[in-house]
């Protein structure tokens, strides 16, 4: 028996389901002017997000009401140009910052949150404090007090490994600006690493990504991160050894209609 063809659907209808550039139409051999201008604008927004100033004082002030110890550190990247050209420098603490953390190593909690600028400081300025505000009570409910947050300038993801190791944390959560896309220049990511130490690679991390206004909400992201933190500590693993099953738990936690 011949399989019936699926119902046809105009490409324009797909634009209601995705921010991807589909069904744009054409003008001769080119895109329509409206689509070209929209692409140019989104590209400019992505570039601006990469070069936005990291507002560390704003983050520190926002964290002040959360009853956590806050530290500020810098990587070895001296400026934004250094950071973009030398990714390795963003993975290492500069000497004064490392010494300052070593002085506080005795007061570290089981979990340390690091807030780093990454490739979209704009995302971090906008979302990081609110995400921590939603995450802190979920960790407290799980019996995991949050005592230390580190605001890190010029940070790559792996900088969290050194910070966690110096502070003696069992697990580090790195909140960092993700590489801007043409549909999401302000997306925040969270990377979780159990037993952080220098030299770890990405298979040791779990990632919760796409945290922004049109993506994962603060509450959903906080639920997923708290679930991963709890399971990582209980099982003493993270990364490929820890399957993210928070989605099933989230569905179970939602009240029935």
WOWO-V782599 format. One record per pair of residues at least 24 apart in sequence whose C-alpha atoms are under 6 Angstrom apart, sorted by sequence separation. I is the first residue (numbers start at 1). J is the second residue. D is the distance in Angstrom with one decimal. If there is no record, write none. Layout:
i;j;d
I;J;D
I;J;D
This chain:
i;j;d
73;97;5.0
171;195;5.6
187;211;5.4
170;195;5.0
187;212;5.1
165;196;5.5
164;196;5.6
165;197;5.1
205;238;5.7
206;239;4.6
204;238;5.6
205;239;3.9
114;149;5.7
161;196;4.6
162;197;5.7
204;239;4.0
112;148;5.4
113;149;4.8
114;150;4.6
115;151;4.8
116;152;4.7
117;153;6.0
161;197;4.9
162;198;5.3
203;239;5.2
112;149;5.9
114;151;5.9
115;152;5.9
116;153;5.9
118;155;5.5
161;198;5.6
203;240;5.7
109;147;5.4
117;155;5.9
118;156;5.6
116;155;5.1
194;237;5.8
194;238;5.5
193;238;5.9
124;177;5.5
123;177;5.4
121;177;5.8
120;177;4.3
111;169;5.7
118;176;5.3
119;177;5.4
120;178;5.8
108;167;5.6
110;169;5.1
113;172;5.8
115;174;6.0
117;176;5.6
118;177;4.7
119;178;5.6
110;170;5.3
111;171;5.0
112;172;4.9
113;173;4.7
114;174;4.7
115;175;4.8
116;176;4.8
117;177;5.6
119;179;5.0
111;172;5.7
113;174;5.9
115;176;6.0
105;167;4.2
123;186;4.0
90;154;5.5
122;186;5.9
123;187;5.5
90;155;4.9
91;156;5.3
123;188;5.6
90;156;5.0
54;121;5.2
91;158;5.2
92;159;5.7
91;159;4.3
50;119;5.3
52;121;5.8
50;120;4.8
52;122;5.9
49;120;5.1
49;122;5.3
77;154;5.9
69;147;5.8
70;148;5.9
72;150;5.7
74;152;5.4
68;147;4.9
69;148;4.7
70;149;4.9
71;150;4.7
72;151;4.8
73;152;4.9
74;153;4.8
75;154;5.4
68;148;5.6
70;150;5.7
72;152;5.9
131;218;5.3
135;222;4.7
139;226;5.9
134;222;6.0
46;180;5.2
43;182;5.8
46;185;4.9
42;182;5.2
